[in-house]
Structures are given as C-alpha cells and as structure tokens.
C-alpha cells in the first residue's frame, strides 16, 4: 500500500471545505491509477442536503459513461427499492467508496480503496446525513472497519464514527442491488432491511 498516496489523499481531502472543493480535489489527485483507465470521475448524485446518504462500491460501465453513480441496471433496482419506502434522488444523496470504474468491473483493490478512503470520509463529514446506508460489502467493511461479510452485517444498525464528526451517525448495511439481481431469493431479506431503515428514519423525523 502506497503510504505517500494515502498521506497525499488525506491532505487533499482535509483541505476541502465544501463538496465542490472535494470534487475538485479528486480531479487533481493522481494517487489512484484507476483514473487513467476510466472515462469519468463518478462523484455523487441526488440531494446533498438530504438526511439520508447511500454509499456503494464502485462505478460500472454506465456510471463511467454518464459520470453518475447507480444509473445502470443495479442502480435502477436501487431506485425502485428506495421508492418503495418513499425516497428518490431528491430526498437522498448517493456516492461510492471508489470514484473511478475499475477495468472490467473488477472489485477495487485494497490499495485503491485505501487511497480514496480519506475522500470518502470527508464526503460524509461534509454532508453530515442523519442516516448512512452502506450498500454492499466493500462500503460496509471500509466504513465500519471490519472484515465481516455483508451477509453477517446486513440489517444491523451500527454507529459510524470519524474524527471530523461531533457525534456518530447510525449506519445500516444492506445487500448491493447487483447481488440481489444475481440472488433474487434474497429480495425478501432486503425488503426487511428497507423497512428497518424507514422505521429509523421516521423515528429521527427524517
């Protein structure tokens, strides 16, 4: 793991005082080789003032083309899932733990994710949502600091903490929609997780 790249990322991220500055910092940061093979930086979509923030894994081909997260088939499923509990991209904000598409849609490596992590943490600090939804294993593992798989983590509430936050944020890991498309029998469990999310949001007045 390239410590110099990680230190550089921390400096870039720490100095960003707004989402616009953070996105600009990412465009200048050259510590992730994925940017050389990707078409676009995929930063975020939705409402940055929303009280719910979703964090997924990495862009695919559709996202790379459009420069927006979750716009392909799995993103359309995620939009339907969120619509089922009354939310859309005007009422949630969405990003990934990896901002550039890995070649061939492979999983991002640990080193690639480590170099982007400071930007992800700063992203959450700047948005300060009331609730985090961690979409898939990579997001849950990075942000909760665990090696547990998504099947063990999903549907459980955790406290997400970081140095730049004055209080923890409730975080709920859920199955990634791409996984649900391959394992449709798990959609019932995914629905239960969404109901838990809606109940928590209602309790928070979100």
N, C-alpha and C positions, 0 to 999 in steps of 0.2 A: 504494500500500500504506500502510495507516494505522499509522505508527510508534508512535503513542500506544497503540493497541490491542495492538501486539506487546510493548511495554515493560510494559504492564499485565499481559499474559498471563505474561510472564517472572516478574514479582513474585508473582503468584498461584501459579504452578507451583513456584517456588523455595521458597516457604514451606511447601509440603505435605510433611509428614514420613511420611505413610502413604498407602495407596491410598484409604482412606476420606476423608482430608483432601483428596486430589487431586480426588476425585469431588465433594466438597462445594464446592471452589474453582471447579470447572467450572460448577456450578449457579449460582454467584454471578457469574461472569464474563459481562459483557454485550458483549464486543468482537466477537462473531460474530452477524451478523444472521440466520443460519440458525435460531437458536433460536426466533425469532419465528414461523416457519412450521412448525417441527417439533412433533410431539406429545410426544416424549420425548427426553431425553438418552440416548444409547446409549454406555455407558461400557466394559463388558467382560463376558466370560463365561468359564467354565472355572475352573481351579485356579490362583490367583495364586502358589502355591508351586511350580508346575510348572517344569521345567527348560527347557521349550520355549515360546516366545511367538510367536504369529502376529499380524501387523499388516496389516490390509486397508485398503480405501479409505474407504468411507462407507456409512452405513445406507441400506437401501431401505425400501419401504413396510411390509413385515412386521417388519423390525427397529425401525422407528419406532413401530409399534403396541405391540410387546412390550417395547421398551427393552433389547433384547439384540442383539449383533452376530451376523450369519451364521445367521439362523434361517429364511430363505426358501429358495427352490429352490437357489440357488447355495450357500447355507450347508449344505444337506443334502448336496450333492455334495462340498463340502469335508470334511464329517464322514466321508463314505464313503472319500475319499482318505486321510485320516489314519488311519481304521480299518484300511485295507489295510496300513499299516506298524505297526499295533499301538497306536495312540493314540486317545484320546477326550477329552471335555471334563473328565474327572477327571485327565487326565495332560498336558493342555496348557492354555494361557491365551490368550485371543483378544480383540483390540480393533481399532480403526481409526485412521487418521490424521485422520479427520473424525468428530466425535462427534454431529452432528445431520444428519438427512436433508436433502440439497439438494432443492428443489422439483422435482417431475417426474423425480426420479432423475438429474438432470444431474450432470456432473462438478463437484466443488468447484472454485472459482476459486483462483488462486494466492494472492490476498489472504486468502481464507477459510482456506486451509491454513496460511499464514504465521502467522495469528493463533492457530491451535490448536497449532502446532508445539512451543512450549515445554511444553505439557501432555503431548504425545506423548513428548518426550524425557525428561521427568520420570517418566512412566509406566514407561518402560523402566528407568530408573535405580532406581526403587523395587522393581520385580520382579526385576531382575538375573538374567535367564534365562541358561542355558548356551548356548542357540542361539536366534537370531531367524529367523523365516520371513517374508519380505516378500511379501505376497500381492497381486500386481498392480503396474502401473507407477507409480501415484501414491505408494504406500508406498515402493517401491524408490527412486524419484527423490528423495523428501523425505529419507529416512534415510541414503541414500548420497551425497547432494549431487551428483547427476548429472542430465543431461538425456537420457541414453541411454534408448531404449525397452525394454520388458520382453522383447521377442524377443531382444535382444542381452544383456540382463542375466541372464535366467533360467538356472538350472542352474549358475551360477558362484558360488563362495564369496568373500565379501568380509569385511573386518574393519569392524564398526560401532564407531565411537568417539564418545564425548561427554565433556564436561568433568566430568560427575558420576560417571564410571566410572573405576575404577583400572586396568582393562585392557579391551582390545577384546572384542567379542562376535562370534563367527562368524555371518554373516548370509547366507541363501540366498534370492534372489528366485525366485518361481515364478509361473506363469500364474494369473490370477484365475479362480475357477471359473465366473463369469458369462461370461468369454471362452471357456472350454472348452465351455460349453453352446452358444455360437454357432459354435465351430470344433472340433467333436468329433474331427476328424482329428489334433488336437494332443495328444490324451489320451495317446498313446504317449510323447511327449516329456515330458509332465507326470509320467508314471509313472517315467521315468528320473530325474527330479529328486527324486521322493519316495524312490527307492532310495538316491540320494546322501545325502539327509537322514538316512535310517535308519542308513546306514553311519557317518556322522559322529557321530550320537547314540550309537551303540554304542561307538565309539572313545572318546567322552568319558565313557562309563559312565552316560549319562543314561537 
